[in-house]
Amino acid sequence: MQKIGLFLLFILCFQLSNAQYTELINSKRPGFSDSPYSVGTGVYQVEAGLFYKNIGNYLYYDQKTKESIRYKANSIGTDITLRTSHFFERLELDLDIAFVSESRDYLEPTVHQESVLGLSKLTFGAKYMVYSPKYTDKTKEIRSWKKRNSYDWKRLIPTVGVYAGINTNFLSKLHKNPDGISPRVAIYTQNDITNRFILLTNFISDKLFTDEAENSFIITATYTLTEKIAIFGESQGFLRKNVPNDFQYGAGGAYLLHKNLQVDASLRFINDERGDHTFLAGAGLSWRLDRHKDKFNMVDSEGKATKQKREGGSFFSRLFNRKDKKQRKVKKVKARKQKIKKLKPKMTKAQKRLEKEERKKAKEDAKNNKSSRSNKHKNTPKKSKQKTEQKKEKPKGYNKNYDPFKDDIDDSDD
């Protein structure tokens, strides 16, 4: 169950805490919706794919020429999204690019054909997670089976994120906005209904303050089948000024090849008020370079978190200081043991004289002791001579183990 829960992250950023980084890749493909969660600090992610689009009957009203324009089109191209979170855990920076080869057959007001090869989208943006609810951990509940298996109603409270970006106008002639650069804003929400099922909702306002301004909403539901396979269903609606409303319906799935790599495929159908039938098929992959490092909070003796000093000083110094600070190489030298000289106290002349006299006396005493010892050895007889003399003094019938005869004792007494 734990691996299954983590897998939801790689498809639509599933997570139950405030931390943004996940062990598995966190991709918004193959759906068009986005999650309020970021990829995490130190992560550099690429999401790319190929698509084929067939537009059956597109009709819109041109405010400048005051004419209705209708065309059919076929296009093939690639869309690329670059994502990173370098400064803050909740903040993500992204770049959306689409490169297409498109051929259009105009039916109104005149019949003609145009084809183009170039960029159809180039948008810079930033996303920030505003609020993330905390769910109760039911696995720690061991006393009550009912409480452990009861539904946590906090899951109905969504995680909320905001987005702001700029649509550049460095596009091909068929995709240029006549009014130039335009802003794009959005609100992203995510509900983790269960460990397998999540719901995403996006509210987007694109190309603001221009004649091509449009509002849209996206609702995406994702369900995890196995540890590596997830499927999704999506509904999207466009509300425009000069173009009939569009409603898209899509479905697809993703497969996890590695914790940093996934592949996906999807199919879409678009139906609008003018009877347009558009098909969109795509497939792609997501890959990330993971250089994330966990941050640890220092705690004082009382158990309170202490504030850490920021490295790099100002915001701009952190922005441009991308290289990690390397420590200076220092040669290692073994310390040698030094002999410590004992300092003798200084002596006066009288003390030195007394010390010499004491040395002389000690030498003389040593000589006298030697001479006396040698004389004692000369005067004392040898052990062998002493033994022979003792033997001569003892009588012949003497035995030290027996008492003398009584007759001998009595004679001696008389």
Secondary structure, DSSP 8 states (H G I E B T S, - for coil): -HHHHHHHHHHH---SSS----SS-----SSS---S----BTEEEEEEEEEEEEEEEEEEEETTTTEEEEEEEEEEEEEEEEEEB-S-SSEEEEEEEEEEEEEEEEEESS-EEEEEEEEEEEEEEEEEEEE------GGG--S-HHHHHS--GGGGS-EEEEEEEEE-----TTT--TT--EEEEEEEEEEE-SSSEEEEEEEEEESTTSTT-EEEEEEEEEEE-SSSEEEEEEEEEEEESSS--EEEEEEEEEEEEETTEEEEEEEEEEEETT--EEEEEEEEEEEEEE--------B-TTS-B-----TTSSHHHHHH--S-------------------------HHHHHHHHHHHHHHHHHHHHHHHHHHHHHHHS--HHHHHHHHHHHS-TT--TTS---HHHHHHHH-
